[in-house]
Amino acid sequence: MSAPRPFRHRHLLDISGLDPRDIVQVLDTAEVFFEVSRRPVRKVPTLRGKTVINLFYEASTRTRTSFELAGKRLSADVVNISTATSSVKKGETLLDTVRTLEAMRPDVVVVRHPASGAPHFIADRLSCSIVNAGDGLHAHPTQALLDAFIVRRRLGTLSGLTVTICGDVKHSRVARSNAELFQAFGSKVRFVGPRTLLPPNAESLGVEVFDRLAPALEGANVVMVLRIQQERLEGAHLPSLREYSRTFGINERTLAAAPPEAIVMHPGPMNRGVEIDAKVADGPRSVVLDQVEAGVAVRMAILYQLAGEAGTAPAA
Ligand code: CP
């Protein structure tokens, strides 16, 4: 890849801030880093001398680990801060915490926070780049980008597809970011789940809404299964998990309503036996572990676009 155009953004806060050209630029760059990550030596000097801080106020396995690996494979100095062992435990505010970190001159702060809008709040007040690693119910842009990376690799396009997003859409920042991304490329997005787990304004997002699984899976190219977020379920959204699984769970029987070539995605972590059956999760149509692998390459691409020298090639 030669003479890439400079990325037009200082931060990555949500998908709606990107246009399709920006998204393609990230995905094309991620293709280079995907190959780097499959080499025997999975490291390039691209971000030598740069500093990335991962600041996670919520639990994470995939996002946090892949941002750490992404920074390290680019030769950046990477620091991980867990709120459980930081001065957040002593009552330090978000603003004081990020100002403290800024004083140590990072180039990028990656933040996950339970409050929607927290990364925007930080971006308005700090001079370094901010990456949203998931904020409340609002957005998870790097997840949508890695999902798009896998869909483009598997299906050859992001346009003209039907993407069915199943389950707890109401509490899902992944669903919102993916809906924005796929619609930006002219794909159709469907939400399906019990009414109590669908956002009240779902139709206004431009998606088709279904309350039965089979018609929502008909003609789908992508079946994106969401985790039932038991930690965010307040009150009786569901009669029971067993009832949910019987009606909306993706298993070999329910998946028969989708075309045989449809791929099955899940952002993880999965509740096996609730929203997805183990035979599907581990079966030939599942791309769940491909999504995890793509997460490192896509996050390398994002760190490179935000902190790399404009006009340089992404890998040596
Ligand atoms: N998909 C995702 O965000 O997973 P983690 O919570 O493990 O980061």
Residues whose N, C-alpha, C, O or C-beta is under 5 A from the ligand:
A	BS01	CP	A59 S60 T61 R62 T63 R64 P267 G268 P269
